[in-house]
Amino acid sequence: MPVRLIDIAAVIRSKNAGPYELTLDIVFTGREWYQRVLAADAIDRSLISRLYRIPEADVLELIPFDPAAAIKITIRRPRVAGDVGETDVYGAQQHAPLLDVVLDIEP
């Protein structure tokens, strides 16, 4: 049965990781959901690539962090921070595509 990411994550955020990268953090409400998502490989480079409309090669890191029951994702910024036309120098609004994610895992 599908589950919405916003229902199983306590924190979904993004932040600047330097002028060329953004970091996305997903902190789960509990270890059980974290482990289910990892076991199902429900959040992978392909998903992030589709959500952010970037090549999979631009998904630089996708790191499970067991102590926090979290997944940290680093992507290449589409524009250099502060460049002409860049609209979010702090990267604080780039988590929005994750808010609509529905995962096909059992509750």
Beta strands, then each sheet from edge to edge (+ up, - down):
strand 1: 3-4
strand 2: 9-16
strand 3: 21-28
strand 4: 59-65
strand 5: 70-76
strand 6: 102-103
sheet 1: 1+ 6-
sheet 2: 2+ 3- 5+ 4-
end
